[in-house]
């Protein structure tokens, strides 16, 4: 399935109970990941112009999929990828809308967003990503997995606004995130 069915409540996607606290984290996911690991880092996979996904266009105010600024990262805890991050910003956004976006490099977008008093955060939405969804494919490719897996990946997304700009952050939780709970919540 190439599109995800985004839902306003986590239970609508029926995740295993261990995923629920990660999916519903109301604060900074970066802060939570840091608290569950000895060494946290952002691995920037790319930041470039691209075509947004069809299930992203309406969320960022586009009538149909078009060109956006796209950033994809792996959030690593103790060098293990835990979350695949995907961010899109309409090309029409200006540097005053998102002044640090083009210079993030290996820095966390979450730290930037939660530290800026001009940023407004929307409601979280949740989805199950099947193997045919582009973000599931990209997450697996970033992990070096060539063969598709039948395992569902759980994701959340949130729209952020600053001045006149919008930014959509999607976080795909990799199965290894559950190991953080097992090793650090004992």
Secondary structure, 3 states (H helix, E strand, C coil): CCCCCCECCHHHHCCCHHHHHHHCCCCCHHHHHHHCCCCEEEEEEEEEEEECCHHHHHHHCCCCCCEEEEEEEEEEECCEEEEEEEEEEECCCCCCCCCCHHHCCCCCHHHHHHCCCCEEECCCEEEEECCCCHHHHHHHHHCCCCCCCCCCEEEEEEEEEECCEEEEEEEEECCCHHHHHHHHCC
